[in-house]
Amino acid sequence: MRQDWEPEDLIEVWTLLEDDMKRVRNKSGTTRLGLALLLKFFEVEARFPESAKEVPVAAVEYVAQQVKVPAEAWSDYDWQSKAIQRHRGEIRAAYGFRANTEEDQDRLAAWLATELCPVELSRDRLAAAVVARCRNDRVEPPAPRQVRRLVGKAVKDFEKRFCRSTMDRISHVTRSRLEDLIAGDGTEHNKDTAGVAAGGGRSHFTELKTDPIAPGLESLLAEVNKLERVRRLELPADLFADVSEKLVDAWRARASKEYPANLERMKPPRRLTLLATLCHVRQTEITDSLVDLFIQLLLKINTKAERKVEKELGAELKKVRGKEAMLLRVAEAALSEPSGTVRRVIFSVVGGEKTLKALAAEAAANEARYKARVRTVLRSSYSAHWRRMLAPLLKALTLKCNNTEYRPVMDAINLLKRYLEQPLKEGAFFDSAETVPLDGVVSEQWRAAVVDDRGRIERIPYELCVLVSLRDALRRREIWVVGANRWRNPEDDLDPVEQEKAMKFNALLTNAVVFHNALDIAEIVRQLLEEGWEIDSEDLAHISPYLTEHINRFGEYSTHELGLQPEEYDPKLDVDFTPLREQDLVTSGFGNAA
């Protein structure tokens, strides 16, 4: 229980009501104060304090004033006496509670392990759920230390079952390959061994946990190799299909912090579960990372080509005689007569329309020459260096498209896959009998570089165009990657059933909170009116009925009371909302209800 209490909070929570005073009336001295404090403490916490120090000093002083007993008497209250046992029994009976038993605690532990531990990882929230469950069942919760032990036992039991279930779903071959990840037998030095083929060795475990440092060809190829090693483990695709994503991520995080030596000392079920969660999540993460690297690499290739061309042609392209002086005269003339016509103001300072046309033609020629040179440099750098990524990338990524009618990029990718094993020496052009998609793949600027004078389609520039089109299609989510998360099927984000459930639940919950708050606020307004306060409708219009700070996730809720008829409520307030209607303001809560 918190120890700092404001005066208004003390009055609201620790004030002894008429029924409370009746219960302590026949008591005196220390016994009277002790019973009163236990009574109010139980009302707040639904349990008894473990010691006198757990009760706030301010509460002791405030209750002592009400029962007319010195606050110092609280320290004399005997916590081992029969009197306190009798007081606890009276308080339980007053609130309809009973003491918890070992059977209750066993039931709570089983409930936690079965229902909550699979979806809730915070031990504090699990402890709060135990207290809430006890309140709902009218059972006195265990002491906080007992609750923590109970939660620890439930978590341990759940993790034991989770590890056993995970290991049972993994084949013996996969178990062996997972063990090879942390095996320190030196097999990583022999690239021909089966352990390395499956991804074995301490270096592979460390490498598995790392992300690429910077975009580059070697980084991309390393991610491809890493992804292939994880896939060779042959983890079942539905290994964690019935497990919450939050739980899998938590175990993956725990595995990434472990050293191979620590994992080797663990029991097989726990060790294999940690390795399986790590590899399961990393397979998705590496797939996403591979797509990211691909997109970054294309940008890097283009940027390098542009910089190289700018460096080569920059000085030459800027040599337009008198251009700087001419532009200065144009700027000065435009500023001096901003409302004048171009023919009268601009033509006169540049030497006429022919001069401007010549400058425009020269600039266009320079731009065309620049772009042509960029394409040449791109083609050269791609064929000499960057083309090494094509085959590994297309083999590693399983690309899909939901458009079954118009899919030129997918058709182009399938074409490239068929030619992966054919060296350029055997044919720099696609076979004339091939149907090569151009529209939607090759832009007009690249057509001349891709299609020669005889109508043949050259493979190198075409591959570049396909990769650029693939990048754009991935960004548009037109093409998606199997096994990815951020680049997954966009239709997975639009599950109509899940959307409907979320909307209905959120709408129901929001309406319930708003309705509950509106009733509470209305009751407070009525009390203020009865006390003589003047209520301004404009003030009410600024009170939002959607307040959530007081909503406790593990509050005292019960479903067996859903069929009960609630008490009638009065939606009317004796407040004049006419000024708001006249101003055509949309009020929140009370304006519409009035």
VMD Tcl script that draws the C-alpha trace (Angstrom):
set ca {
  {0.00 0.00 0.00}
  {1.21 3.50 -0.80}
  {2.37 5.51 2.18}
  {1.73 9.08 0.99}
  {-1.89 10.21 1.31}
  {-3.34 13.63 0.67}
  {-5.95 14.92 3.15}
  {-8.80 14.58 0.64}
  {-7.77 10.98 -0.12}
  {-7.68 10.13 3.58}
  {-11.19 11.48 4.01}
  {-12.49 9.54 1.01}
  {-10.88 6.19 1.82}
  {-10.20 6.04 5.57}
  {-13.32 7.64 6.97}
  {-15.27 5.25 9.24}
  {-18.88 5.04 8.08}
  {-21.89 4.28 10.26}
  {-21.60 0.51 9.82}
  {-17.88 0.69 10.57}
  {-18.50 2.57 13.82}
  {-21.04 -0.05 14.87}
  {-18.43 -2.77 14.49}
  {-15.87 -1.02 16.72}
  {-18.40 0.42 19.20}
  {-17.98 -2.35 21.80}
  {-14.17 -2.22 21.59}
  {-11.82 0.08 23.46}
  {-8.23 1.29 23.45}
  {-5.71 -0.60 21.34}
  {-8.26 -3.22 20.32}
  {-10.65 -0.53 19.04}
  {-7.97 1.19 16.95}
  {-6.58 -2.11 15.67}
  {-9.94 -3.38 14.49}
  {-10.76 -0.05 12.80}
  {-7.45 0.04 10.91}
  {-7.69 -3.60 9.84}
  {-11.26 -2.97 8.67}
  {-10.38 0.00 6.44}
  {-7.15 -1.61 5.20}
  {-9.10 -4.71 4.13}
  {-11.69 -2.51 2.43}
  {-8.95 -0.98 0.27}
  {-6.64 -3.95 -0.33}
  {-9.00 -6.93 0.18}
  {-6.30 -8.39 2.45}
  {-4.77 -7.75 5.85}
  {-1.46 -5.93 6.44}
  {1.57 -8.09 7.11}
  {2.82 -5.76 9.84}
  {1.95 -2.49 11.55}
  {4.46 -0.63 9.36}
  {2.45 -1.40 6.22}
  {-0.39 0.86 7.36}
  {0.33 4.51 6.42}
  {1.14 6.76 9.36}
  {-1.28 9.41 8.13}
  {-4.07 6.82 8.04}
  {-3.27 5.68 11.59}
  {-3.49 9.24 12.88}
  {-6.71 9.98 10.98}
  {-8.49 6.79 12.13}
  {-7.21 7.27 15.69}
  {-8.92 10.68 15.80}
  {-12.21 9.12 14.71}
  {-12.19 6.32 17.31}
  {-10.76 8.67 19.99}
  {-7.76 6.49 20.74}
  {-4.14 7.76 20.76}
  {-2.29 6.88 17.53}
  {0.58 5.46 19.63}
  {-1.68 2.61 20.68}
  {-1.29 1.08 17.19}
  {2.25 -0.03 18.06}
  {0.87 -1.97 21.06}
  {-1.54 -4.00 18.92}
  {-0.62 -7.68 19.38}
  {-0.23 -9.39 15.99}
  {0.01 -12.85 17.52}
  {-2.99 -12.69 19.83}
  {-6.33 -14.43 19.56}
  {-7.91 -10.97 19.38}
  {-6.43 -10.22 15.96}
  {-7.55 -13.63 14.69}
  {-11.04 -12.85 15.93}
  {-10.92 -9.40 14.29}
  {-9.91 -10.89 10.98}
  {-12.76 -13.35 11.14}
  {-15.24 -10.56 11.86}
  {-13.94 -8.48 8.96}
  {-14.06 -11.39 6.53}
  {-17.63 -12.10 7.55}
  {-18.54 -8.42 7.18}
  {-17.31 -8.33 3.58}
  {-18.38 -11.86 2.66}
  {-14.82 -13.18 2.32}
  {-13.17 -16.35 3.60}
  {-9.56 -17.21 4.38}
  {-7.57 -18.77 1.57}
  {-6.43 -22.36 1.81}
  {-3.66 -24.42 0.25}
  {-6.22 -25.73 -2.24}
  {-7.03 -22.13 -3.21}
  {-3.37 -21.38 -3.78}
  {-2.89 -24.52 -5.86}
  {-5.93 -23.54 -7.93}
  {-4.58 -20.02 -8.42}
  {-1.17 -21.33 -9.47}
  {-2.78 -23.70 -11.98}
  {-5.00 -20.90 -13.30}
  {-2.01 -18.59 -13.74}
  {0.08 -21.24 -15.48}
  {-2.74 -22.22 -17.83}
  {-4.53 -18.96 -18.57}
  {-2.30 -15.95 -17.90}
  {1.34 -16.96 -18.15}
  {1.04 -17.73 -21.90}
  {-0.07 -14.13 -22.59}
  {1.27 -12.05 -19.70}
  {4.99 -11.78 -18.93}
  {5.02 -9.17 -16.16}
  {5.15 -10.77 -12.72}
  {3.72 -7.62 -11.15}
  {0.65 -7.83 -13.37}
  {0.33 -11.54 -12.66}
  {0.38 -10.76 -8.95}
  {-2.28 -8.08 -9.49}
  {-4.36 -10.66 -11.38}
  {-4.15 -13.04 -8.39}
  {-5.45 -10.34 -6.04}
  {-8.23 -9.43 -8.49}
  {-9.23 -13.08 -8.89}
  {-9.37 -13.53 -5.11}
  {-11.51 -10.43 -4.75}
  {-13.89 -11.69 -7.39}
  {-14.12 -15.10 -5.67}
  {-14.49 -13.46 -2.23}
  {-11.35 -15.16 -0.97}
  {-8.78 -13.34 1.12}
  {-5.66 -13.05 -1.08}
  {-2.39 -14.49 0.20}
  {0.14 -12.08 1.64}
  {2.25 -10.23 -0.94}
  {5.26 -12.46 -0.32}
  {3.09 -15.54 -0.75}
  {1.62 -14.07 -3.95}
  {5.12 -13.56 -5.33}
  {6.04 -17.15 -4.52}
  {2.79 -18.34 -6.05}
  {3.47 -16.37 -9.24}
  {7.02 -17.72 -9.36}
  {5.74 -21.27 -9.07}
  {3.15 -20.70 -11.80}
  {5.74 -19.19 -14.15}
  {8.11 -22.07 -13.50}
  {5.39 -24.65 -14.17}
  {4.31 -22.88 -17.36}
  {7.86 -22.58 -18.69}
  {8.47 -26.26 -17.97}
  {5.37 -27.24 -19.97}
  {6.20 -24.75 -22.74}
  {9.73 -26.10 -23.13}
  {8.56 -29.70 -23.15}
  {5.84 -28.94 -25.70}
  {8.28 -27.07 -27.95}
  {10.85 -29.85 -27.85}
  {8.21 -32.48 -28.64}
  {7.27 -30.57 -31.80}
  {10.84 -30.57 -33.11}
  {12.20 -33.53 -35.03}
  {15.34 -35.29 -33.86}
  {17.22 -34.00 -36.91}
  {16.30 -30.42 -36.07}
  {17.25 -30.94 -32.42}
  {20.66 -32.16 -33.49}
  {21.17 -29.17 -35.77}
  {20.11 -26.76 -33.03}
  {22.62 -28.39 -30.69}
  {25.29 -27.95 -33.37}
  {24.78 -24.18 -33.18}
  {26.49 -24.06 -29.80}
  {28.72 -27.11 -30.12}
  {32.33 -26.16 -29.42}
  {33.89 -29.10 -31.19}
  {35.68 -27.02 -33.82}
  {33.52 -28.18 -36.71}
  {33.27 -24.58 -37.87}
  {36.81 -24.91 -39.21}
  {35.82 -27.71 -41.58}
  {33.38 -26.34 -44.14}
  {32.65 -29.80 -45.49}
  {31.18 -31.18 -42.26}
  {27.46 -31.68 -41.75}
  {27.52 -29.50 -38.64}
  {28.49 -26.44 -40.63}
  {26.10 -27.34 -43.41}
  {23.36 -27.13 -40.84}
  {24.74 -23.95 -39.36}
  {27.00 -25.34 -36.63}
  {29.74 -23.91 -34.48}
  {30.03 -21.19 -31.87}
  {30.87 -18.58 -34.54}
  {27.61 -19.35 -36.31}
  {25.61 -18.84 -33.10}
  {27.25 -15.45 -32.60}
  {26.78 -14.55 -36.25}
  {23.13 -15.56 -36.09}
  {22.46 -12.89 -33.46}
  {24.16 -10.04 -35.33}
  {22.63 -7.62 -37.81}
  {24.42 -6.27 -40.92}
  {26.63 -3.32 -40.09}
  {26.40 -1.37 -43.35}
  {24.75 -1.90 -46.74}
  {27.10 -3.57 -49.17}
  {27.41 -6.56 -51.43}
  {29.28 -8.61 -48.84}
  {26.67 -7.77 -46.18}
  {23.88 -8.92 -48.47}
  {25.64 -12.17 -49.34}
  {26.35 -12.78 -45.65}
  {22.65 -12.33 -44.84}
  {21.75 -14.77 -47.62}
  {24.13 -17.37 -46.16}
  {22.77 -16.75 -42.68}
  {19.20 -17.21 -43.89}
  {20.11 -20.43 -45.68}
  {21.70 -21.84 -42.52}
  {18.61 -21.04 -40.45}
  {16.36 -22.66 -43.05}
  {18.49 -25.82 -43.01}
  {17.46 -26.27 -39.38}
  {14.01 -27.18 -40.74}
  {12.01 -25.69 -37.90}
  {8.28 -26.43 -38.31}
  {6.47 -23.46 -39.79}
  {3.70 -23.78 -37.18}
  {6.05 -24.37 -34.26}
  {4.68 -21.37 -32.33}
  {1.37 -20.95 -34.11}
  {-0.62 -21.32 -30.88}
  {1.77 -19.21 -28.77}
  {1.52 -15.46 -28.28}
  {3.99 -13.42 -30.30}
  {4.96 -11.52 -27.16}
  {6.03 -14.74 -25.45}
  {8.12 -15.90 -28.42}
  {9.82 -12.48 -28.62}
  {10.61 -12.61 -24.92}
  {12.28 -16.01 -25.21}
  {14.14 -14.87 -28.30}
  {15.47 -11.89 -26.32}
  {16.58 -14.19 -23.50}
  {18.36 -16.51 -25.96}
  {20.21 -13.63 -27.61}
  {21.74 -12.67 -24.24}
  {23.03 -16.16 -23.49}
  {26.52 -17.44 -24.17}
  {26.96 -20.90 -25.73}
  {28.58 -22.17 -22.53}
  {25.54 -21.12 -20.48}
  {23.19 -22.80 -22.92}
  {25.20 -26.02 -22.82}
  {24.72 -26.20 -19.04}
  {20.91 -25.98 -19.36}
  {18.59 -28.96 -19.56}
  {17.75 -29.97 -23.15}
  {14.10 -28.80 -23.17}
  {15.01 -25.28 -22.04}
  {18.12 -25.06 -24.24}
  {16.30 -26.24 -27.35}
  {13.35 -23.92 -26.71}
  {15.65 -20.90 -26.39}
  {17.50 -21.83 -29.58}
  {14.26 -22.56 -31.44}
  {12.65 -19.24 -30.51}
  {15.82 -17.39 -31.47}
  {16.08 -19.10 -34.87}
  {12.34 -18.83 -35.51}
  {12.32 -15.06 -34.97}
  {15.69 -14.49 -36.59}
  {14.54 -16.22 -39.78}
  {11.86 -13.53 -40.15}
  {14.20 -10.74 -39.10}
  {16.92 -11.83 -41.52}
  {14.38 -11.99 -44.36}
  {13.31 -8.42 -43.59}
  {16.92 -7.36 -43.32}
  {17.72 -8.94 -46.68}
  {14.97 -6.96 -48.39}
  {16.15 -3.77 -46.68}
  {19.71 -4.38 -47.85}
  {18.53 -4.99 -51.40}
  {16.64 -1.68 -51.49}
  {19.56 0.20 -49.93}
  {22.03 -1.37 -52.33}
  {20.10 -0.25 -55.40}
  {20.08 3.28 -54.04}
  {23.81 3.00 -53.34}
  {24.55 1.71 -56.86}
  {22.64 4.57 -58.47}
  {24.15 7.21 -56.16}
  {27.69 6.01 -56.88}
  {27.07 6.11 -60.62}
  {25.64 9.63 -60.47}
  {28.55 10.89 -58.40}
  {31.05 9.35 -60.77}
  {29.35 10.93 -63.80}
  {29.07 14.28 -62.08}
  {32.75 14.16 -61.32}
  {33.59 13.25 -64.91}
  {31.27 15.65 -66.71}
  {30.60 18.28 -64.07}
  {33.19 20.79 -65.22}
  {32.37 20.27 -68.89}
  {28.60 20.58 -68.44}
  {29.01 23.86 -66.57}
  {30.94 25.49 -69.40}
  {28.14 27.43 -70.99}
  {29.69 30.71 -72.14}
  {28.24 33.75 -70.38}
  {25.52 31.68 -68.71}
  {26.15 33.03 -65.20}
  {26.10 36.66 -66.32}
  {22.98 36.02 -68.41}
  {21.16 34.44 -65.46}
  {22.11 37.38 -63.29}
  {20.62 39.83 -65.81}
  {17.44 37.74 -66.04}
  {17.07 37.74 -62.23}
  {17.62 41.48 -61.98}
  {15.14 42.22 -64.79}
  {12.48 39.95 -63.26}
  {12.86 41.60 -59.84}
  {12.75 45.11 -61.25}
  {9.49 44.49 -63.16}
  {7.76 41.47 -61.61}
  {4.45 42.29 -63.30}
  {5.92 42.72 -66.81}
  {5.70 40.17 -69.62}
  {8.48 37.71 -70.40}
  {8.80 38.91 -73.99}
  {9.29 42.56 -72.97}
  {11.32 42.14 -69.75}
  {13.39 38.94 -70.22}
  {13.98 38.73 -73.95}
  {15.48 42.21 -74.02}
  {18.24 41.36 -71.51}
  {19.28 37.99 -72.98}
  {19.38 38.95 -76.64}
  {16.01 37.65 -77.77}
  {14.00 34.44 -77.92}
  {16.60 32.57 -79.99}
  {19.16 32.84 -77.20}
  {16.81 31.32 -74.64}
  {15.89 28.51 -77.03}
  {19.57 27.80 -77.60}
  {20.21 27.67 -73.85}
  {17.25 25.33 -73.31}
  {18.40 23.05 -76.11}
  {21.93 22.98 -74.76}
  {20.68 22.18 -71.24}
  {18.45 19.41 -72.57}
  {21.34 17.94 -74.52}
  {23.55 18.06 -71.45}
  {20.83 16.38 -69.35}
  {20.35 13.66 -71.94}
  {24.08 13.14 -72.15}
  {24.32 13.00 -68.34}
  {21.57 10.39 -68.02}
  {23.00 8.31 -70.84}
  {26.39 8.34 -69.15}
  {24.80 7.36 -65.81}
  {23.15 4.38 -67.50}
  {26.46 3.35 -69.00}
  {28.23 3.55 -65.64}
  {25.39 1.65 -63.95}
  {25.57 -1.10 -66.54}
  {29.33 -1.38 -66.19}
  {29.43 -1.43 -62.37}
  {26.52 -3.87 -62.17}
  {28.02 -6.36 -64.62}
  {31.50 -6.12 -63.08}
  {30.58 -6.23 -59.38}
  {26.99 -5.93 -58.18}
  {25.57 -8.70 -60.39}
  {26.93 -11.25 -57.92}
  {23.90 -10.57 -55.73}
  {21.29 -11.53 -58.36}
  {21.31 -15.34 -58.09}
  {21.66 -15.57 -54.27}
  {18.97 -12.93 -53.77}
  {16.40 -14.50 -56.10}
  {17.06 -17.96 -54.63}
  {16.78 -16.74 -51.03}
  {13.59 -14.70 -51.38}
  {10.24 -16.27 -52.22}
  {8.35 -13.44 -53.91}
  {4.58 -13.35 -54.29}
  {2.06 -11.06 -55.97}
  {-1.67 -10.96 -55.24}
  {-2.47 -9.57 -58.69}
  {-3.21 -12.59 -60.87}
  {-3.91 -10.69 -64.10}
  {-1.26 -8.00 -64.55}
  {2.10 -8.96 -63.05}
  {4.91 -7.94 -65.42}
  {7.53 -7.69 -62.67}
  {6.81 -11.21 -61.42}
  {6.96 -12.51 -65.01}
  {10.29 -10.75 -65.47}
  {11.66 -12.25 -62.23}
  {10.63 -15.73 -63.31}
  {12.40 -15.11 -66.62}
  {15.60 -14.12 -64.80}
  {15.42 -17.25 -62.64}
  {15.35 -19.44 -65.73}
  {18.53 -17.79 -67.00}
  {20.46 -17.79 -63.68}
  {22.50 -20.86 -64.61}
  {23.29 -19.64 -68.11}
  {26.59 -17.69 -68.23}
  {26.69 -14.44 -70.15}
  {29.39 -15.91 -72.35}
  {26.83 -18.32 -73.75}
  {24.40 -15.57 -74.51}
  {24.33 -11.88 -73.68}
  {20.79 -11.62 -75.07}
  {17.59 -13.45 -74.22}
  {16.45 -16.09 -76.64}
  {14.33 -14.60 -79.41}
  {11.58 -17.10 -78.62}
  {11.24 -15.77 -75.05}
  {8.38 -13.47 -74.11}
  {10.22 -10.70 -72.31}
  {8.01 -8.22 -70.38}
  {8.95 -4.63 -71.15}
  {5.91 -2.55 -70.20}
  {5.85 -2.05 -66.47}
  {9.47 -3.18 -66.18}
  {11.68 -1.11 -68.49}
  {11.20 2.67 -68.47}
  {11.30 4.69 -71.69}
  {14.70 6.13 -70.77}
  {16.18 2.63 -70.59}
  {14.53 1.17 -73.68}
  {17.41 2.11 -75.97}
  {19.91 0.52 -73.57}
  {17.87 -2.67 -73.22}
  {16.67 -3.26 -76.79}
  {19.28 -3.02 -79.55}
  {18.74 -2.02 -83.19}
  {17.86 -5.60 -84.14}
  {15.20 -5.88 -81.45}
  {17.23 -8.15 -79.23}
  {16.97 -7.68 -75.45}
  {20.26 -7.56 -73.61}
  {20.32 -9.36 -70.29}
  {22.56 -7.03 -68.23}
  {20.55 -3.77 -68.59}
  {17.31 -5.73 -68.43}
  {18.32 -7.29 -65.12}
  {19.03 -3.83 -63.76}
  {15.58 -2.64 -64.82}
  {13.94 -5.70 -63.26}
  {15.71 -5.11 -59.94}
  {14.65 -1.45 -59.91}
  {11.07 -2.44 -60.72}
  {11.17 -5.09 -57.99}
  {12.34 -2.50 -55.49}
  {9.48 -0.17 -56.42}
  {6.94 -3.01 -56.31}
  {8.13 -4.02 -52.84}
  {7.77 -0.47 -51.62}
  {4.24 -0.31 -53.03}
  {3.46 -3.68 -51.34}
  {2.47 -4.95 -54.78}
  {5.00 -7.74 -54.31}
  {5.58 -9.31 -50.90}
  {8.05 -11.78 -49.42}
  {7.14 -15.11 -47.87}
  {8.51 -15.44 -44.32}
  {8.99 -11.71 -43.84}
  {7.31 -9.48 -41.30}
  {7.58 -5.89 -42.50}
  {7.48 -7.07 -46.13}
  {4.78 -9.69 -45.60}
  {1.52 -10.14 -47.48}
  {-0.40 -6.86 -47.11}
  {-3.64 -8.83 -46.94}
  {-2.46 -10.25 -43.60}
  {-2.87 -6.74 -42.22}
  {-6.46 -6.59 -43.47}
  {-7.98 -9.68 -41.86}
  {-11.68 -8.74 -41.90}
  {-12.52 -11.06 -39.01}
  {-9.82 -9.64 -36.78}
  {-10.67 -6.08 -37.80}
  {-14.32 -6.62 -37.01}
  {-13.49 -8.14 -33.63}
  {-11.13 -5.26 -32.78}
  {-13.62 -2.60 -33.83}
  {-16.48 -4.22 -31.94}
  {-14.42 -4.75 -28.81}
  {-12.91 -1.26 -28.85}
  {-16.28 0.35 -29.54}
  {-17.97 -1.66 -26.78}
  {-15.22 -0.92 -24.28}
  {-15.14 2.79 -25.17}
  {-18.91 3.13 -24.91}
  {-18.93 1.34 -21.56}
  {-16.23 3.62 -20.17}
  {-17.91 6.77 -21.52}
  {-21.30 5.69 -20.16}
  {-19.86 4.82 -16.75}
  {-17.99 8.13 -16.54}
  {-21.02 10.10 -17.70}
  {-23.14 8.61 -14.91}
  {-20.46 9.34 -12.30}
  {-20.01 12.92 -13.49}
  {-23.77 13.45 -13.59}
  {-24.08 12.24 -10.00}
  {-21.33 14.61 -8.88}
  {-23.02 17.51 -10.70}
  {-26.31 16.73 -8.92}
  {-24.54 16.72 -5.56}
  {-22.93 20.08 -6.33}
  {-26.29 21.53 -7.36}
  {-27.85 20.30 -4.10}
  {-25.05 21.98 -2.17}
  {-25.84 25.28 -3.86}
  {-23.08 25.41 -6.45}
  {-23.80 27.15 -9.72}
  {-23.01 24.90 -12.67}
  {-22.04 26.53 -15.97}
  {-23.00 24.57 -19.08}
  {-19.86 25.76 -20.89}
  {-17.72 24.24 -18.12}
  {-19.50 20.93 -18.53}
  {-18.97 21.07 -22.28}
  {-15.20 20.89 -21.70}
  {-15.35 17.78 -19.50}
  {-14.46 14.72 -21.51}
  {-16.40 11.60 -20.51}
  {-13.66 9.41 -21.96}
  {-11.32 9.19 -18.97}
  {-9.26 6.03 -18.59}
  {-6.82 6.72 -15.76}
  {-9.08 5.01 -13.24}
  {-9.56 1.85 -15.35}
  {-7.72 -1.08 -13.76}
  {-6.87 -3.84 -16.22}
  {-7.14 -6.45 -13.46}
  {-9.96 -4.75 -11.59}
  {-12.80 -6.41 -9.75}
  {-14.91 -7.63 -12.65}
  {-17.35 -10.53 -12.79}
  {-19.31 -11.98 -15.67}
  {-21.99 -13.80 -13.64}
  {-23.65 -10.45 -12.94}
  {-24.20 -9.57 -16.60}
  {-27.81 -10.77 -16.43}
  {-28.74 -8.53 -13.50}
  {-30.97 -5.54 -14.16}
  {-29.13 -2.32 -13.27}
  {-30.73 0.38 -11.20}
  {-32.63 3.05 -13.10}
  {-30.69 6.22 -13.77}
  {-31.83 9.73 -14.49}
  {-30.22 11.18 -17.63}
  {-31.55 14.69 -16.90}
  {-29.58 17.47 -15.28}
  {-30.93 20.74 -13.95}
  {-28.50 22.68 -16.12}
  {-29.41 25.08 -18.90}
  {-27.68 23.96 -22.09}
  {-29.53 26.46 -24.30}
  {-26.49 28.75 -24.74}
  {-24.51 25.85 -26.16}
  {-27.24 24.92 -28.61}
  {-27.52 28.51 -29.71}
  {-23.79 28.62 -30.38}
  {-24.15 25.34 -32.29}
  {-21.47 23.73 -30.20}
  {-21.16 19.98 -30.06}
  {-20.90 19.18 -26.37}
  {-19.44 15.99 -25.07}
  {-21.65 13.75 -22.95}
  {-24.10 15.97 -21.11}
  {-25.05 18.41 -23.92}
  {-26.51 15.66 -26.05}
  {-28.02 13.82 -23.08}
  {-29.85 16.93 -21.94}
}
mol new
graphics top color blue
foreach p $ca { graphics top sphere $p radius 0.5 }
foreach p [lrange $ca 0 end-1] q [lrange $ca 1 end] { graphics top cylinder $p $q radius 0.2 }
display resetview
